[in-house]
Amino acid sequence: MLFGALEAGGTKMVVAIGDGNGKILDRKSIPTTTPEETMPLIEEYFREWNQNKDHEIKALGVACFGPIDLDRNSDTYGYITSTPKTAWKNYNIVGELKDKLGIPVGFDTDVNGSLLGEATWGCARGLTDAIYLTIGTGIGGGVMSNGKLLHGMLHPELGHIRIGKLSSDPGECVCPYHKDCFEGLAAGPSIEKRWGKKGVELKDEAKVWELEAEYIGIALTDFVMTLSPQKIILGGGVMHQEQLFPMIRQAFEKYNAGYINADRLKYLDEYIVPASLNDDQGIMGAIKLAIDELDYQSHIGL
Amino acid sequence: MLFGALEAGGTKMVVAIGDGNGKILDRKSIPTTTPEETMPLIEEYFREWNQNKDHEIKALGVACFGPIDLDRNSDTYGYITSTPKTAWKNYNIVGELKDKLGIPVGFDTDVNGSLLGEATWGCARGLTDAIYLTIGTGIGGGVMSNGKLLHGMLHPELGHIRIGKLSSDPGECVCPYHKDCFEGLAAGPSIEKRWGKKGVELKDEAKVWELEAEYIGIALTDFVMTLSPQKIILGGGVMHQEQLFPMIRQAFEKYNAGYINADRLKYLDEYIVPASLNDDQGIMGAIKLAIDELDYQSHIGL
C-alpha cells in the first residue's frame, strides 16, 4: 500500500510517495508562495501519481509549519492559524487537500512529524517519550509522551521557554514576544545579530559556539525536568555545526548539576543525538501520519 | 470492592480505605520516622482492616515522596531512591508492602497521585493533559499527558526548571543544585530566607506575593510551552495564600505575552485553579492507583 506525504515548510513544500515501511519512492519540491499558487501544484502531484501508477496512494500525511489547529473537535481543525506568513493565515490546508484528493489526511506539526519519523524508523524506535528539537531560523520541538505525539491544549512551543540571558552574552533576545526566551537567544537570527555574521561564517569562532551550547544545554535541562524524555534529537541548520554536540552534552551536565540521576544520563552521547534519517525524518514522519490516519479512520468507521 | 491507600510524605504517612468511587471510609495518620518504625504501623493498619471487616481491600495504592523508581523493568522498581531523608534512601517500599500484605501495590509520585485524584474525581476530570503543582517547602509537579501520568525516563521535576532570578528580587536561589531554579527562588524556604520570616507571617506584605506571583507566572508559562496542559492545578502550603491566584494569572499573561493563543487561555480563572478535593486529592489519587494496579495485574495475567 502507498501513501502520500507533504512536509509543508515556510519556504518549500516537499511532496513524496512512500510505502508502509517508510521507503520514499518519489519526491518533488515546490516553492511555498501563496495557497492559490502552491496548493494546485501539490494536488496535481498526487493526482497525477494516482492516475498513472498501478498503486494509488490511500491516504496523505501533512507535517506542517505552525501554529496549527490539531484539535479534532475544533471548528478550525486542520487550519494553519496565526502564522506571520500572512497568505497562509487561517488557511484550511487539511480541508482543501481532503476536498481535492478525496482521501484521508493526517495532520501534525512539522517537528512532531520529524519526531514521528525518528520514532518509527530512526533513532527513537521503541521509546515512549522523546523530543525532536530543530534549531535554525527559529526553534521548535516535537514531543512524544506516553507513546503518542503530544498536543495537549495546543502543541508544545519548546522554543519559547524562558532561559534567562547569560551575563557573558554580548547580544540580546530577538524574540518579538519574550525578553529571555530560548529562540530569541539561540536561533539563527540571534546569532547573526549578536556577532554580525551568519552562523555558517562563524564556524571557527569558539566563543560563538560556547555560548550557543550553554543556551541549548540550559534548555535541554528544562526539557528533562518537564518532559522527562528518554532521548533528545537535535536537528536544524544550527545543528549542522557538529562541534556543538559534545559542548551541548557538557553544558547539560553543568546545568543539571547531578540533580536528575537516571541511567540514560550516564551515556549522554546516546541521549543527546543528531537526527538519524539523513534529513528525511520529516517526510518519513508525514508518511507515518498518513498510515496512522488511515488506521484512525478505519477505527472510527467501525 | 475496597482499596487501600497510602500517601507517603516526608513527615507523615496517611493510610486510608476507599471504595471504587473514591469515597474514603476510614483514615489514619502515622509519623514518618524510619522504615523500621513506620512500616509495621502501616502494615498493621491494613492487616487489621482485612481481618475485622467484611470487605477486604483488594489492592493498595502508594503516592510517594521521591525521587522514586517507576520503571517496571528496573531492578529497583518500587524503591525510594536518592532522597535526602537518609533512612529511606534506596528503600524498597513497594516490595515490602507486597511482601507483608500479599496484594497488588500501585505506585507513583505524591504529585502524580494528587493529579490522578483530580483527574478521576476532581477538577481535571475528562482532560487528557493536565498539571498538578505543589508549592510548599519544596516544589513538585505531577503531569498527565495523552491521558496517562507522565513518567518518561524518570518522572518530571517541575520545581527545578531554570527561571532566572528577577532584578527586583533582593534574595537568592536556595537550591543546593541550581543557581536560578523555580524551587530555589519560590518555595517556602526561599521566601523565609529572602524576607526573614515564614510566608504565613507575611500575608499582608504585598511585595512578597508580587514577587512570588511573578516567579510562579514565569514557571507556568514554561509549562504551557513544554507540556501544553489543558488545566493547571496549584496546591501546597504557599498556595493557601489565596490572594496569589489572580496575581499568578496576571503574571502568566505578562510572560506568555500573547504568544500562545488558545481558547482555554481566554478563561484563566478556569485554567489556573486551586485543588478541588479539600486536600484529599493525594489520598484519593492513591485509591485510584490501587484500582489501576488491580486492573493492570488482571490484564498482564491474561
HADDOCK unambig.tbl for C-alpha pairs under 7 A between the chains (distance, minus, plus):
assign (segid A and resid 128 and name CA) (segid B and resid 152 and name CA) 6.95 0.50 0.50
assign (segid A and resid 129 and name CA) (segid B and resid 152 and name CA) 5.24 0.50 0.50
assign (segid A and resid 145 and name CA) (segid B and resid 145 and name CA) 6.43 0.50 0.50
assign (segid A and resid 145 and name CA) (segid B and resid 146 and name CA) 6.95 0.50 0.50
assign (segid A and resid 146 and name CA) (segid B and resid 145 and name CA) 6.95 0.50 0.50
assign (segid A and resid 146 and name CA) (segid B and resid 146 and name CA) 6.67 0.50 0.50
assign (segid A and resid 146 and name CA) (segid B and resid 148 and name CA) 6.90 0.50 0.50
assign (segid A and resid 146 and name CA) (segid B and resid 150 and name CA) 6.71 0.50 0.50
assign (segid A and resid 148 and name CA) (segid B and resid 146 and name CA) 6.90 0.50 0.50
assign (segid A and resid 150 and name CA) (segid B and resid 146 and name CA) 6.71 0.50 0.50
assign (segid A and resid 151 and name CA) (segid B and resid 228 and name CA) 6.81 0.50 0.50
assign (segid A and resid 152 and name CA) (segid B and resid 128 and name CA) 6.97 0.50 0.50
assign (segid A and resid 152 and name CA) (segid B and resid 129 and name CA) 5.25 0.50 0.50
assign (segid A and resid 152 and name CA) (segid B and resid 228 and name CA) 5.01 0.50 0.50
assign (segid A and resid 152 and name CA) (segid B and resid 229 and name CA) 5.42 0.50 0.50
assign (segid A and resid 152 and name CA) (segid B and resid 230 and name CA) 6.20 0.50 0.50
assign (segid A and resid 153 and name CA) (segid B and resid 228 and name CA) 5.26 0.50 0.50
assign (segid A and resid 153 and name CA) (segid B and resid 229 and name CA) 5.52 0.50 0.50
assign (segid A and resid 153 and name CA) (segid B and resid 230 and name CA) 4.81 0.50 0.50
assign (segid A and resid 154 and name CA) (segid B and resid 228 and name CA) 6.22 0.50 0.50
assign (segid A and resid 154 and name CA) (segid B and resid 262 and name CA) 6.88 0.50 0.50
assign (segid A and resid 155 and name CA) (segid B and resid 228 and name CA) 5.94 0.50 0.50
assign (segid A and resid 156 and name CA) (segid B and resid 225 and name CA) 5.17 0.50 0.50
assign (segid A and resid 156 and name CA) (segid B and resid 226 and name CA) 4.99 0.50 0.50
assign (segid A and resid 156 and name CA) (segid B and resid 227 and name CA) 6.15 0.50 0.50
assign (segid A and resid 156 and name CA) (segid B and resid 228 and name CA) 5.57 0.50 0.50
assign (segid A and resid 157 and name CA) (segid B and resid 225 and name CA) 4.67 0.50 0.50
assign (segid A and resid 157 and name CA) (segid B and resid 226 and name CA) 6.20 0.50 0.50
assign (segid A and resid 158 and name CA) (segid B and resid 225 and name CA) 5.65 0.50 0.50
assign (segid A and resid 158 and name CA) (segid B and resid 226 and name CA) 5.52 0.50 0.50
assign (segid A and resid 160 and name CA) (segid B and resid 225 and name CA) 6.41 0.50 0.50
assign (segid A and resid 161 and name CA) (segid B and resid 222 and name CA) 4.89 0.50 0.50
assign (segid A and resid 161 and name CA) (segid B and resid 225 and name CA) 6.14 0.50 0.50
assign (segid A and resid 162 and name CA) (segid B and resid 163 and name CA) 6.42 0.50 0.50
assign (segid A and resid 162 and name CA) (segid B and resid 222 and name CA) 6.61 0.50 0.50
assign (segid A and resid 163 and name CA) (segid B and resid 162 and name CA) 6.44 0.50 0.50
assign (segid A and resid 163 and name CA) (segid B and resid 163 and name CA) 6.32 0.50 0.50
assign (segid A and resid 163 and name CA) (segid B and resid 164 and name CA) 6.82 0.50 0.50
assign (segid A and resid 164 and name CA) (segid B and resid 163 and name CA) 6.81 0.50 0.50
assign (segid A and resid 164 and name CA) (segid B and resid 164 and name CA) 5.15 0.50 0.50
assign (segid A and resid 177 and name CA) (segid B and resid 257 and name CA) 5.91 0.50 0.50
assign (segid A and resid 177 and name CA) (segid B and resid 259 and name CA) 6.41 0.50 0.50
assign (segid A and resid 222 and name CA) (segid B and resid 161 and name CA) 4.89 0.50 0.50
assign (segid A and resid 222 and name CA) (segid B and resid 162 and name CA) 6.61 0.50 0.50
assign (segid A and resid 225 and name CA) (segid B and resid 156 and name CA) 5.17 0.50 0.50
assign (segid A and resid 225 and name CA) (segid B and resid 157 and name CA) 4.69 0.50 0.50
assign (segid A and resid 225 and name CA) (segid B and resid 158 and name CA) 5.65 0.50 0.50
assign (segid A and resid 225 and name CA) (segid B and resid 160 and name CA) 6.41 0.50 0.50
assign (segid A and resid 225 and name CA) (segid B and resid 161 and name CA) 6.13 0.50 0.50
assign (segid A and resid 226 and name CA) (segid B and resid 156 and name CA) 4.99 0.50 0.50
assign (segid A and resid 226 and name CA) (segid B and resid 157 and name CA) 6.21 0.50 0.50
assign (segid A and resid 226 and name CA) (segid B and resid 158 and name CA) 5.53 0.50 0.50
assign (segid A and resid 227 and name CA) (segid B and resid 156 and name CA) 6.15 0.50 0.50
assign (segid A and resid 227 and name CA) (segid B and resid 227 and name CA) 6.98 0.50 0.50
assign (segid A and resid 228 and name CA) (segid B and resid 151 and name CA) 6.80 0.50 0.50
assign (segid A and resid 228 and name CA) (segid B and resid 152 and name CA) 5.04 0.50 0.50
assign (segid A and resid 228 and name CA) (segid B and resid 153 and name CA) 5.28 0.50 0.50
assign (segid A and resid 228 and name CA) (segid B and resid 154 and name CA) 6.22 0.50 0.50
assign (segid A and resid 228 and name CA) (segid B and resid 155 and name CA) 5.94 0.50 0.50
assign (segid A and resid 228 and name CA) (segid B and resid 156 and name CA) 5.57 0.50 0.50
assign (segid A and resid 229 and name CA) (segid B and resid 152 and name CA) 5.43 0.50 0.50
assign (segid A and resid 229 and name CA) (segid B and resid 153 and name CA) 5.51 0.50 0.50
assign (segid A and resid 230 and name CA) (segid B and resid 152 and name CA) 6.20 0.50 0.50
assign (segid A and resid 230 and name CA) (segid B and resid 153 and name CA) 4.82 0.50 0.50
assign (segid A and resid 257 and name CA) (segid B and resid 177 and name CA) 5.92 0.50 0.50
assign (segid A and resid 259 and name CA) (segid B and resid 177 and name CA) 6.41 0.50 0.50
assign (segid A and resid 262 and name CA) (segid B and resid 154 and name CA) 6.89 0.50 0.50
